[in-house]
Amino acid sequence: MTGFVGLRVLVVEDEPVVAMCLEDILECLGCITIGPASRLAEGRALAEAGGLDAAILDIIWGASTARASPRRSAHKPSPSPSLAAMAPRPRGSKSCR
């Protein structure tokens, strides 16, 4: 068992495979996954419902970002650590944009 057992974690991720991987990881840690939400508005609604201990947010959403969501929707002060990571594009691949 880990210290994560029973924690309610919101997942906001628009890539289905990434969302499923996050769900699997959280389940293995004993967390309760809220979501995953595939749209920022859906994630915000879930966050505003309350009862969350943590959130994992995809911060790259085209013109909008998820950075403001945890603080804006929080009903009580809480720490909001964030982590962003990107991998370099594989050599020879083309941009999707």
Protein Blocks (a to p, Z undefined) as FASTA:
>chain_A
ZZkgopacddddfbfklmmmmmmmmmmnopacehjdfbfklmmmmmmngoiabdcddfbg
hjbcfklmmmmmpcbdcddddddddddddehiacfZZ
